[in-house]
């Protein structure tokens, strides 16, 4: 993954995959950092919106989670 993101640093698909991995390995803050970068480039990215809502939900930030669902 590191090599791919090095070659294509602005790829939202790779950033999203990396965010998913970070979320699944219990690193929600790193995942949110990546999702925020995606949101800056593509604010309507549907998978990004859903994962962001999911992260806010599991971190007990329910008001923010609702915004993204």
Secondary structure, 3 states (H helix, E strand, C coil): CHHHHHHCCCCHHHHHHHHHHHHHCCCHHHHHHHHHHHHHHCCCCHHHHHHHHHHHHHCCCHHHHHHHC
